[in-house]
Amino acid sequence: MVKRLLCCLMCITFSICCFSQQTKTVDGEYTYFVPENVDLEKAKQIALERLKIQLIADEFGTTISQSNSTLVKNSNGESDVDFLSVGGSEVRGEWIETIGKPQFNISYEKNMLVVRVAAKGRIREIVSASVDFKALVLRNGTDDKFESNSFKSGDDLFMSFQSPVDGYLVVYLIDADQQAYCLLPYQNMKTGCFHVEANKKYVLFSAQEVSPKLKPYIDEYTMTCSRKQETNIIYTIFSTNIFTKAVDNKNDEGLPRELSYEEFQKWLIHNQNKDRNITYKMTAITINK
């Protein structure tokens, strides 16, 4: 009996060691030479996201590919980043939190806008495969062919979602003023997250593409823009384990429930630390007047 118990304890300890996630603090700088068609705010976001991915690649020393045509190659501890677009990243590590505020330096070199960013944060190694769910942002249509990351003020926003397993889903939008809006679960729902079934395609934010059971709860969204151009980030957050959205507040302007971006980040970090199965995708969208 004692021998069997000792053997079990050794197996448990070995399993924990094998599947433990390595967490490290990293810092670095990244320089982004901005194309003419990218505005300053979007350029700052792109530069910061590239820095995060670069630091993860350098630390964990692996070849990383992204579904949105971003490639990071690692050779002898040196990472070479080739970005065709920036959005949700699927890497063998994840950015847990930013320590302090990123520092940006804006300059012009040979009539080209240059954004330099320095940041520090905590990253965590991914030691097991996350669920590869499908999440598409759609503009003015509910079929996948309407996928777009470029909107005009007045355009309707929809999303297409599908997972190979049962799970729970939350969707947030971060606007240009660093406010986080909870798009899903819908405002009138009493649950803290949205349950999804395996292999079932969901069209979110559409009263026409929903079951009768959910019809009374549907929120539909139209994008607006108070500036000439704005960049928003949509977080699609999924787990096979049940979790709940952040504590937020209802405003009087007909907008979704909201909280500050700082509070949203604290909530996301807390859930990542508790749940190894939680994963998310970020999609950057631009809205023009």
C-alpha positions as CSV (number, residue, x, y, z in Angstrom):
1,M,0.0,0.0,0.0
2,V,2.8,2.4,0.9
3,K,4.8,1.5,-2.2
4,R,1.7,2.1,-4.4
5,L,1.0,5.4,-2.8
6,L,4.6,6.5,-3.2
7,C,4.5,5.5,-6.9
8,C,1.4,7.5,-7.4
9,L,2.9,10.5,-5.8
10,M,6.0,10.2,-8.0
11,C,3.8,10.0,-11.1
12,I,1.8,13.1,-10.1
13,T,5.0,15.0,-9.4
14,F,6.5,14.0,-12.8
15,S,3.3,15.1,-14.5
16,I,3.3,18.5,-12.9
17,C,6.9,19.0,-13.8
18,C,6.2,18.0,-17.4
19,F,3.2,20.2,-17.9
20,S,4.2,23.2,-15.8
21,Q,4.3,26.5,-17.6
22,Q,7.5,28.5,-17.5
23,T,6.9,32.2,-16.8
24,K,9.6,34.9,-17.4
25,T,10.0,38.6,-17.2
26,V,11.3,40.1,-20.5
27,D,11.9,43.5,-21.9
28,G,13.1,44.9,-25.2
29,E,12.7,47.5,-28.0
30,Y,11.2,47.4,-31.5
31,T,11.5,49.8,-34.4
32,Y,8.6,50.0,-36.9
33,F,9.0,51.9,-40.2
34,V,5.4,52.9,-40.9
35,P,3.9,52.6,-44.4
36,E,2.1,55.6,-45.8
37,N,-1.4,54.0,-45.4
38,V,-1.0,53.4,-41.7
39,D,-1.9,56.1,-39.2
40,L,0.0,56.8,-36.0
41,E,-2.3,55.1,-33.5
42,K,-2.5,51.9,-35.6
43,A,1.3,52.1,-36.1
44,K,1.9,52.2,-32.3
45,Q,-0.4,49.2,-31.8
46,I,1.4,47.2,-34.5
47,A,4.8,48.1,-33.1
48,L,3.8,47.0,-29.6
49,E,2.3,43.7,-30.8
50,R,5.4,42.9,-32.9
51,L,7.6,43.6,-29.9
52,K,5.6,41.2,-27.8
53,I,5.8,38.4,-30.3
54,Q,9.5,39.1,-30.9
55,L,10.3,38.8,-27.1
56,I,8.3,35.5,-26.9
57,A,10.1,34.1,-29.9
58,D,13.5,35.1,-28.5
59,E,12.9,33.7,-25.1
60,F,11.4,30.3,-26.0
61,G,13.5,29.7,-29.1
62,T,11.0,28.1,-31.5
63,T,9.6,28.5,-35.0
64,I,6.3,30.2,-34.7
65,S,3.7,30.6,-37.5
66,Q,0.5,32.6,-37.4
67,S,-2.7,32.1,-39.2
68,N,-2.8,35.8,-40.3
69,S,0.4,35.6,-42.4
70,T,2.8,36.5,-39.7
71,L,6.0,34.4,-39.5
72,V,8.7,34.2,-36.8
73,K,11.7,32.1,-37.6
74,N,14.3,31.1,-34.9
75,S,17.8,30.2,-35.7
76,N,20.6,29.8,-33.1
77,G,18.6,31.9,-30.6
78,E,18.0,34.8,-33.0
79,S,14.5,35.5,-34.2
80,D,13.6,37.0,-37.6
81,V,10.1,38.4,-37.8
82,D,8.3,38.7,-41.1
83,F,4.9,40.5,-40.7
84,L,2.3,40.7,-43.5
85,S,-0.4,41.7,-41.0
86,V,-0.9,42.0,-37.3
87,G,-3.8,40.6,-35.4
88,G,-4.5,37.5,-33.3
89,S,-1.3,35.6,-32.8
90,E,-0.9,31.9,-32.3
91,V,2.5,31.3,-30.7
92,R,4.3,28.9,-28.4
93,G,4.1,31.4,-25.6
94,E,1.8,34.2,-24.5
95,W,2.0,37.7,-23.1
96,I,0.6,37.6,-19.6
97,E,0.9,41.2,-18.6
98,T,2.7,44.5,-19.4
99,I,4.7,45.9,-16.5
100,G,4.5,49.7,-16.5
101,K,3.6,51.6,-19.6
102,P,5.2,51.0,-23.0
103,Q,7.4,53.9,-24.0
104,F,7.0,55.2,-27.6
105,N,9.4,57.4,-29.5
106,I,8.0,59.0,-32.7
107,S,10.3,60.4,-35.4
108,Y,10.7,60.9,-39.1
109,E,13.6,59.4,-41.2
110,K,13.9,60.2,-44.9
111,N,10.3,61.5,-44.8
112,M,9.1,58.1,-43.3
113,L,7.3,57.9,-40.0
114,V,9.2,55.7,-37.5
115,V,7.8,54.3,-34.3
116,R,10.1,52.9,-31.7
117,V,8.6,51.2,-28.7
118,A,10.2,49.8,-25.5
119,A,8.2,47.6,-23.1
120,K,8.6,45.1,-20.2
121,G,6.2,42.3,-19.3
122,R,5.7,38.7,-18.2
123,I,5.4,35.9,-20.7
124,R,4.4,32.3,-20.3
125,E,5.4,29.3,-22.3
126,I,2.6,27.3,-23.9
127,V,3.4,23.6,-23.2
128,S,0.2,22.1,-24.5
129,A,-1.8,22.8,-27.7
130,S,-4.7,25.2,-27.2
131,V,-8.0,24.8,-28.9
132,D,-7.9,26.0,-32.5
133,F,-11.2,27.8,-32.8
134,K,-12.4,29.9,-35.7
135,A,-13.4,33.5,-35.1
136,L,-14.0,35.9,-38.0
137,V,-14.9,39.6,-37.9
138,L,-17.6,40.3,-40.5
139,R,-18.7,43.6,-42.1
140,N,-22.2,44.2,-43.3
141,G,-23.0,40.6,-43.9
142,T,-23.3,37.3,-42.0
143,D,-21.4,34.9,-44.4
144,D,-17.7,34.3,-43.9
145,K,-17.1,36.0,-47.3
146,F,-17.8,39.3,-45.5
147,E,-14.7,38.9,-43.3
148,S,-13.0,42.3,-43.0
149,N,-10.8,44.4,-40.6
150,S,-11.7,47.7,-42.3
151,F,-15.0,49.4,-41.4
152,K,-16.6,52.7,-42.2
153,S,-18.7,54.6,-39.6
154,G,-22.3,53.2,-39.9
155,D,-21.2,49.7,-40.9
156,D,-22.7,46.7,-39.1
157,L,-20.5,44.4,-37.1
158,F,-21.0,40.6,-37.0
159,M,-18.8,37.7,-36.0
160,S,-18.6,34.1,-37.1
161,F,-17.4,31.5,-34.5
162,Q,-16.8,27.8,-34.5
163,S,-15.0,25.5,-32.1
164,P,-14.2,21.7,-32.4
165,V,-15.1,21.2,-28.7
166,D,-17.8,22.4,-26.3
167,G,-16.8,25.5,-24.3
168,Y,-17.5,29.0,-23.2
169,L,-17.0,32.3,-25.0
170,V,-16.6,36.0,-24.2
171,V,-16.0,38.8,-26.7
172,Y,-14.7,42.3,-25.9
173,L,-13.9,45.3,-28.0
174,I,-11.2,47.8,-26.9
175,D,-11.8,51.3,-28.5
176,A,-9.3,54.1,-29.2
177,D,-10.0,55.7,-25.8
178,Q,-8.9,52.5,-24.0
179,Q,-12.4,51.5,-22.9
180,A,-13.3,47.8,-22.9
181,Y,-16.8,46.9,-24.1
182,C,-18.4,43.5,-23.4
183,L,-20.0,42.4,-26.7
184,L,-20.7,38.9,-25.6
185,P,-22.5,37.6,-23.5
186,Y,-25.4,39.7,-24.6
187,Q,-26.4,42.4,-22.1
188,N,-29.7,40.9,-21.1
189,M,-28.2,37.5,-20.4
190,K,-27.9,36.5,-16.7
191,T,-24.9,34.2,-17.3
192,G,-21.4,35.5,-17.3
193,C,-20.3,33.8,-20.5
194,F,-21.8,32.3,-23.7
195,H,-21.9,28.5,-24.0
196,V,-21.0,27.1,-27.4
197,E,-21.4,23.5,-28.7
198,A,-18.8,21.6,-30.6
199,N,-18.7,21.9,-34.4
200,K,-21.6,24.3,-34.5
201,K,-21.2,27.5,-36.4
202,Y,-22.5,30.6,-34.6
203,V,-23.2,34.0,-36.2
204,L,-23.0,36.6,-33.4
205,F,-24.8,40.0,-33.2
206,S,-27.4,39.1,-35.8
207,A,-31.1,38.8,-35.0
208,Q,-31.6,37.0,-38.4
209,E,-29.1,34.3,-37.7
210,V,-30.0,33.1,-34.2
211,S,-32.2,30.5,-32.6
212,P,-35.6,31.5,-31.3
213,K,-34.4,30.8,-27.8
214,L,-31.7,33.5,-28.1
215,K,-33.6,36.0,-30.1
216,P,-34.8,38.1,-27.1
217,Y,-31.2,38.5,-25.9
218,I,-29.5,39.6,-29.2
219,D,-27.5,42.8,-29.3
220,E,-26.8,44.2,-32.8
221,Y,-23.8,46.6,-33.3
222,T,-23.1,49.4,-35.7
223,M,-19.6,50.8,-35.8
224,T,-19.1,54.5,-35.2
225,C,-16.0,56.8,-35.4
226,S,-15.5,60.2,-33.7
227,R,-12.1,60.7,-35.4
228,K,-11.0,60.6,-39.0
229,Q,-9.8,57.0,-38.3
230,E,-9.8,54.8,-35.2
231,T,-8.2,51.4,-34.4
232,N,-10.2,49.0,-32.2
233,I,-9.1,45.6,-30.9
234,I,-11.6,42.7,-30.7
235,Y,-10.7,40.0,-28.1
236,T,-12.3,36.6,-28.7
237,I,-11.8,34.6,-25.5
238,F,-12.5,30.9,-25.2
239,S,-12.1,28.1,-22.7
240,T,-13.3,24.5,-22.3
241,N,-13.8,25.4,-18.6
242,I,-16.6,27.7,-17.5
243,F,-15.5,31.3,-16.6
244,T,-17.2,34.6,-16.2
245,K,-16.8,38.0,-17.8
246,A,-15.3,40.9,-15.9
247,V,-17.3,43.2,-13.6
248,D,-18.6,46.0,-15.8
249,N,-21.0,48.9,-15.8
250,K,-24.0,49.8,-17.9
251,N,-23.9,53.3,-19.4
252,D,-26.7,55.6,-20.5
253,E,-25.5,56.0,-24.1
254,G,-26.9,52.8,-25.7
255,L,-23.4,51.3,-25.7
256,P,-22.5,47.8,-24.4
257,R,-21.5,47.3,-20.8
258,E,-18.0,48.7,-20.2
259,L,-14.9,48.9,-18.0
260,S,-11.5,50.4,-18.3
261,Y,-8.8,48.7,-20.4
262,E,-6.7,48.4,-17.2
263,E,-9.4,46.5,-15.4
264,F,-10.0,44.3,-18.4
265,Q,-6.3,43.4,-18.5
266,K,-6.4,42.5,-14.8
267,W,-9.4,40.3,-15.4
268,L,-7.8,38.6,-18.3
269,I,-4.5,38.0,-16.5
270,H,-6.4,36.6,-13.5
271,N,-8.2,34.1,-15.7
272,Q,-5.1,33.1,-17.6
273,N,-3.4,32.3,-14.3
274,K,-6.3,30.2,-13.1
275,D,-7.2,28.4,-16.3
276,R,-4.5,26.8,-18.5
277,N,-7.2,26.1,-21.1
278,I,-8.2,29.7,-21.7
279,T,-7.0,31.1,-25.0
280,Y,-7.8,34.2,-27.0
281,K,-7.4,35.8,-30.4
282,M,-6.9,39.5,-31.0
283,T,-8.3,41.1,-34.2
284,A,-7.3,44.7,-35.0
285,I,-9.9,46.6,-37.0
286,T,-9.9,50.2,-38.3
287,I,-13.0,52.4,-38.6
288,N,-13.0,55.4,-40.9
289,K,-15.4,58.3,-41.1
